[in-house]
Amino acid sequence: MIQLPIYDKAGKQVETLSIDEQSLGGDVKFALLKQAYVTTHTNQRQGSARTKSRGDIEGSTRKLYKQKGTGNARVGASRVPTRKGGGVAFKKDRTREAFRSELPKKMRRLANRNALLAKLVDSEVKCFVDLNFAAPKTSEFVTLLEKVGVNRTTLIALDRANRNAQLSARNIEGVDTCRVDQLNAFELLNHRFLVLDKAALLSFLDESCFTHSECGRQDNAKTCAKEKA
């Protein structure tokens, strides 16, 4: 069992949360984490690079001058890759879909949980009793992070209803925010620290946060269907 300290807003440990490693994959699976990281990174590629081949360049295909008798090297059309203003030999025309890679659902979910295990093993998870703020205040959030020793890139995982904490953290350099149901291996491995509150962590461990996400998508689908009707 991993004993995770829970802090209050003063930076003092008030309790300890026991987390079973088996629920997060048992041990850190480096090969799986790399596969998940590379897959997510690959899927972010825009695939918008475009170049033109000799067939895409506007211009004549006429032979510039006769084959023999001029003393010059033999030459064909002006659009060949060897001439200025001509096309390229191997044009870039692949779309975003050509670079996409898929990871099975079970592997993807295990990688997300295993990335959290890697953070827990390295003591890079800072969990608070709550992250509620009366009003958005960046300076208060900066002080909060300093009290628990957060001094590198940080990912803040919040409940979808915690708007004040999101507004307080979004303008801090090196800090990114996301909803707790959007935690994934790529974002976890891209940041040194993970900061969240106890309720958000428990909802991720028991997967109740994903149930709320599914309900939200279903509600949105019903709303769209009513509007179309």
VOPAGU-2260 file (C-alpha; in pm, 1 decimal, decimal comma):
REM VOPAGU-2260
SITE   aa  ch    i         X         Y         Z
SITE  MET   A    0       0,0       0,0       0,0
SITE  ILE   A    1     116,1     349,7     -83,7
SITE  GLN   A    2      68,5     604,4     194,1
SITE  LEU   A    3     -10,2     940,6      32,7
SITE  PRO   A    4       4,8    1244,5     263,7
SITE  ILE   A    5    -292,0    1482,5     249,5
SITE  TYR   A    6    -216,9    1852,2     306,9
SITE  ASP   A    7    -428,4    2144,1     413,9
SITE  LYS   A    8    -395,3    2490,1     258,2
SITE  ALA   A    9    -128,8    2581,1     512,5
SITE  GLY   A   10      94,3    2305,3     373,6
SITE  LYS   A   11      67,9    2084,4     683,2
SITE  GLN   A   12      -3,8    1713,1     662,1
SITE  VAL   A   13    -338,8    1639,7     823,8
SITE  GLU   A   14    -400,2    1279,3     722,4
SITE  THR   A   15    -279,7     991,0     506,3
SITE  LEU   A   16    -456,6     814,5     221,1
SITE  SER   A   17    -380,8     446,0     154,6
SITE  ILE   A   18    -373,6     349,6    -214,2
SITE  ASP   A   19    -346,1      -8,1    -339,7
SITE  GLU   A   20     -78,9     -42,6    -610,4
SITE  GLN   A   21    -267,2    -334,3    -765,7
SITE  SER   A   22    -554,9    -104,2    -861,1
SITE  LEU   A   23    -306,0     100,5   -1065,0
SITE  GLY   A   24    -129,2    -188,1   -1234,6
SITE  GLY   A   25      86,0    -332,8    -956,1
SITE  ASP   A   26     420,6    -200,5   -1080,3
SITE  VAL   A   27     534,1      67,3   -1324,4
SITE  LYS   A   28     507,1     -68,4   -1679,6
SITE  PHE   A   29     762,9     136,8   -1871,5
SITE  ALA   A   30     697,3     -20,0   -2213,0
SITE  LEU   A   31     323,0      45,7   -2186,1
SITE  LEU   A   32     378,7     404,4   -2073,6
SITE  LYS   A   33     610,0     473,9   -2365,8
SITE  GLN   A   34     363,9     320,2   -2611,5
SITE  ALA   A   35      79,7     532,6   -2473,7
SITE  TYR   A   36     296,2     847,1   -2475,6
SITE  VAL   A   37     411,1     797,8   -2835,8
SITE  THR   A   38      57,0     719,7   -2952,8
SITE  THR   A   39     -88,8    1035,2   -2796,5
SITE  HIS   A   40     198,5    1247,4   -2924,7
SITE  THR   A   41     159,1    1107,1   -3275,9
SITE  ASN   A   42    -214,5    1177,3   -3279,6
SITE  GLN   A   43    -148,5    1544,0   -3206,4
SITE  ARG   A   44      33,9    1586,8   -3537,6
SITE  GLN   A   45    -153,6    1822,4   -3769,3
SITE  GLY   A   46     -39,2    1663,2   -4094,6
SITE  SER   A   47     -85,0    1994,8   -4275,1
SITE  ALA   A   48     254,1    2013,2   -4452,9
SITE  ARG   A   49     205,6    2039,0   -4829,7
SITE  THR   A   50     451,0    2061,3   -5120,0
SITE  LYS   A   51     404,4    2038,0   -5498,4
SITE  SER   A   52     546,1    1783,0   -5738,6
SITE  ARG   A   53     633,4    1867,7   -6099,1
SITE  GLY   A   54     279,3    1779,4   -6200,1
SITE  ASP   A   55     131,2    2035,1   -5958,5
SITE  ILE   A   56     341,1    2329,8   -6080,4
SITE  GLU   A   57     177,2    2559,6   -6333,7
SITE  GLY   A   58     369,2    2590,3   -6660,0
SITE  SER   A   59     440,1    2430,7   -6993,5
SITE  THR   A   60     568,7    2079,7   -7045,5
SITE  ARG   A   61     747,8    2184,8   -7362,8
SITE  LYS   A   62    1111,8    2085,8   -7403,1
SITE  LEU   A   63    1315,3    2402,4   -7342,7
SITE  TYR   A   64    1543,6    2351,6   -7640,7
SITE  LYS   A   65    1636,9    2077,7   -7881,0
SITE  GLN   A   66    1822,2    1771,5   -7765,7
SITE  LYS   A   67    2139,6    1813,5   -7971,2
SITE  GLY   A   68    2343,7    2082,1   -8136,5
SITE  THR   A   69    2331,9    2359,6   -7873,7
SITE  GLY   A   70    2633,4    2257,8   -7666,3
SITE  ASN   A   71    2422,2    2261,0   -7347,1
SITE  ALA   A   72    2330,8    1967,6   -7130,8
SITE  ARG   A   73    2015,6    1792,2   -7243,2
SITE  VAL   A   74    1704,8    1922,9   -7072,0
SITE  GLY   A   75    1332,0    1865,6   -7069,2
SITE  ALA   A   76    1050,9    2068,7   -6913,0
SITE  SER   A   77    1107,5    2363,5   -6678,9
SITE  ARG   A   78     908,2    2208,8   -6391,9
SITE  VAL   A   79    1151,4    1929,4   -6304,8
SITE  PRO   A   80    1289,7    1916,8   -5947,5
SITE  THR   A   81    1643,5    2002,2   -6062,6
SITE  ARG   A   82    1545,6    2348,7   -6187,1
SITE  LYS   A   83    1461,3    2662,0   -5989,6
SITE  GLY   A   84    1086,4    2702,0   -5953,6
SITE  GLY   A   85    1022,3    2334,9   -6026,7
SITE  GLY   A   86     841,8    2082,2   -5812,3
SITE  VAL   A   87     992,1    1858,3   -5545,9
SITE  ALA   A   88    1089,7    1496,7   -5600,4
SITE  PHE   A   89     870,6    1349,6   -5324,7
SITE  LYS   A   90     586,7    1584,4   -5238,4
SITE  LYS   A   91     419,5    1595,9   -4896,7
SITE  ASP   A   92      49,8    1527,0   -4927,4
SITE  ARG   A   93     -38,1    1301,6   -4633,5
SITE  THR   A   94    -328,8    1418,1   -4417,0
SITE  ARG   A   95    -369,1    1404,2   -4039,8
SITE  GLU   A   96    -538,2    1064,7   -4058,9
SITE  ALA   A   97    -228,5     913,3   -4220,8
SITE  PHE   A   98     -27,4     970,4   -3901,3
SITE  ARG   A   99    -289,9     852,2   -3652,3
SITE  SER   A  100    -224,6     553,8   -3429,5
SITE  GLU   A  101    -468,0     362,0   -3211,5
SITE  LEU   A  102    -422,5     203,4   -2870,5
SITE  PRO   A  103    -670,2     -56,8   -2739,6
SITE  LYS   A  104    -907,1      78,1   -2475,6
SITE  LYS   A  105    -785,8    -154,5   -2199,4
SITE  MET   A  106    -422,6     -63,6   -2265,7
SITE  ARG   A  107    -505,7     307,9   -2273,0
SITE  ARG   A  108    -693,1     295,4   -1941,6
SITE  LEU   A  109    -420,1      90,2   -1776,6
SITE  ALA   A  110    -154,9     332,6   -1901,1
SITE  ASN   A  111    -344,1     627,6   -1752,8
SITE  ARG   A  112    -366,4     460,3   -1412,8
SITE  ASN   A  113     -10,5     330,0   -1431,8
SITE  ALA   A  114     120,9     679,9   -1501,6
SITE  LEU   A  115     -42,6     789,4   -1176,0
SITE  LEU   A  116     130,6     499,3   -1001,3
SITE  ALA   A  117     465,4     619,9   -1137,2
SITE  LYS   A  118     397,6     964,7    -991,2
SITE  LEU   A  119     299,9     816,5    -655,5
SITE  VAL   A  120     613,9     602,1    -640,1
SITE  ASP   A  121     830,7     909,6    -706,6
SITE  SER   A  122     641,1    1119,8    -447,2
SITE  GLU   A  123     533,9    1366,3    -715,1
SITE  VAL   A  124     165,1    1375,4    -623,6
SITE  LYS   A  125      54,7    1659,8    -395,0
SITE  CYS   A  126    -294,2    1602,5    -260,3
SITE  PHE   A  127    -492,2    1859,7     -62,0
SITE  VAL   A  128    -801,7    1826,4     152,2
SITE  ASP   A  129    -972,4    2064,5     -86,9
SITE  LEU   A  130    -886,3    2326,9    -348,4
SITE  ASN   A  131   -1183,9    2552,6    -296,2
SITE  PHE   A  132   -1137,5    2928,6    -327,2
SITE  ALA   A  133   -1389,8    3199,8    -244,0
SITE  ALA   A  134   -1279,5    3388,4    -555,5
SITE  PRO   A  135   -1016,7    3342,3    -828,2
SITE  LYS   A  136    -678,8    3450,7    -689,0
SITE  THR   A  137    -354,5    3354,8    -862,9
SITE  SER   A  138    -127,7    3470,1    -578,3
SITE  GLU   A  139    -305,0    3241,4    -332,0
SITE  PHE   A  140    -256,8    2942,4    -559,7
SITE  VAL   A  141     112,8    3024,8    -606,0
SITE  THR   A  142     156,5    3037,8    -228,0
SITE  LEU   A  143     -28,1    2707,3    -196,0
SITE  LEU   A  144     212,5    2535,9    -436,6
SITE  GLU   A  145     520,1    2684,0    -268,7
SITE  LYS   A  146     414,6    2550,5      71,6
SITE  VAL   A  147     425,6    2188,7     -50,9
SITE  GLY   A  148     751,6    2226,4    -244,0
SITE  VAL   A  149     616,9    2241,0    -598,5
SITE  ASN   A  150     892,0    2407,7    -801,5
SITE  ARG   A  151     873,4    2244,4   -1145,9
SITE  THR   A  152     613,2    2190,7   -1417,0
SITE  THR   A  153     278,8    2102,4   -1263,1
SITE  LEU   A  154     -49,7    1952,8   -1374,9
SITE  ILE   A  155    -356,4    2057,5   -1174,5
SITE  ALA   A  156    -643,3    1806,7   -1192,8
SITE  LEU   A  157    -973,6    1958,4   -1084,9
SITE  ASP   A  158   -1337,8    1871,0   -1064,2
SITE  ARG   A  159   -1541,8    2021,3   -1347,6
SITE  ALA   A  160   -1734,7    2236,7   -1097,1
SITE  ASN   A  161   -1424,8    2390,8    -937,2
SITE  ARG   A  162   -1414,0    2700,5   -1156,7
SITE  ASN   A  163   -1236,8    2931,5    -911,5
SITE  ALA   A  164    -936,8    2700,0    -874,4
SITE  GLN   A  165    -910,0    2666,2   -1251,6
SITE  LEU   A  166    -908,3    3043,8   -1298,5
SITE  SER   A  167    -655,4    3085,3   -1018,1
SITE  ALA   A  168    -405,8    2837,0   -1164,9
SITE  ARG   A  169    -431,2    2891,2   -1539,5
SITE  ASN   A  170    -203,3    3199,4   -1548,9
SITE  ILE   A  171      87,4    3048,3   -1353,0
SITE  GLU   A  172     400,4    2977,7   -1554,3
SITE  GLY   A  173     471,1    2606,7   -1595,2
SITE  VAL   A  174     127,0    2507,8   -1464,3
SITE  ASP   A  175    -148,4    2345,0   -1671,5
SITE  THR   A  176    -498,6    2252,7   -1561,3
SITE  CYS   A  177    -734,2    1976,9   -1670,3
SITE  ARG   A  178   -1043,3    1799,0   -1547,3
SITE  VAL   A  179    -974,2    1491,7   -1337,2
SITE  ASP   A  180   -1163,5    1272,4   -1584,1
SITE  GLN   A  181    -922,7    1391,9   -1857,1
SITE  LEU   A  182    -605,6    1272,0   -1683,0
SITE  ASN   A  183    -393,6    1068,5   -1922,1
SITE  ALA   A  184     -46,3     920,4   -1939,1
SITE  PHE   A  185      81,2    1185,5   -2183,1
SITE  GLU   A  186      -7,3    1481,4   -1959,4
SITE  LEU   A  187     109,9    1308,1   -1642,1
SITE  LEU   A  188     448,6    1222,9   -1790,5
SITE  ASN   A  189     486,7    1571,6   -1938,8
SITE  HIS   A  190     473,0    1734,2   -1594,3
SITE  ARG   A  191     687,7    1680,9   -1285,8
SITE  PHE   A  192     413,7    1725,1   -1024,6
SITE  LEU   A  193      45,3    1636,8   -1007,2
SITE  VAL   A  194    -168,5    1850,6    -776,5
SITE  LEU   A  195    -529,7    1766,3    -693,3
SITE  ASP   A  196    -767,4    1742,8    -400,2
SITE  LYS   A  197    -871,4    1429,9    -214,2
SITE  ALA   A  198   -1219,7    1413,7    -365,2
SITE  ALA   A  199   -1084,5    1435,9    -719,8
SITE  LEU   A  200    -825,4    1164,6    -652,9
SITE  LEU   A  201   -1081,8     928,2    -502,3
SITE  SER   A  202   -1317,8     984,4    -794,8
SITE  PHE   A  203   -1034,8     890,7   -1034,0
SITE  LEU   A  204    -942,7     579,4    -835,5
SITE  ASP   A  205   -1300,4     449,2    -815,3
SITE  GLU   A  206   -1373,9     574,9   -1172,4
SITE  SER   A  207   -1683,3     766,9   -1061,4
SITE  CYS   A  208   -1555,8    1079,7   -1242,8
SITE  PHE   A  209   -1584,3     895,5   -1575,5
SITE  THR   A  210   -1947,9     808,8   -1503,9
SITE  HIS   A  211   -2023,8    1179,7   -1470,2
SITE  SER   A  212   -1847,3    1244,0   -1800,3
SITE  GLU   A  213   -2059,8     982,5   -1976,0
SITE  CYS   A  214   -2375,5    1135,5   -1829,8
SITE  GLY   A  215   -2267,4    1478,3   -1950,9
SITE  ARG   A  216   -2210,6    1349,8   -2303,6
SITE  GLN   A  217   -2549,1    1176,7   -2302,6
SITE  ASP   A  218   -2721,0    1494,6   -2181,2
SITE  ASN   A  219   -2551,6    1696,1   -2455,3
SITE  ALA   A  220   -2659,9    1441,3   -2715,0
SITE  LYS   A  221   -3020,6    1459,6   -2594,9
SITE  THR   A  222   -3010,9    1838,7   -2603,8
SITE  CYS   A  223   -2877,7    1839,3   -2959,0
SITE  ALA   A  224   -3144,4    1589,7   -3065,9
SITE  LYS   A  225   -3419,2    1809,3   -2920,1
SITE  GLU   A  226   -3281,5    2115,6   -3096,9
SITE  LYS   A  227   -3271,9    1933,4   -3430,2
SITE  ALA   A  228   -3627,1    1810,3   -3379,7
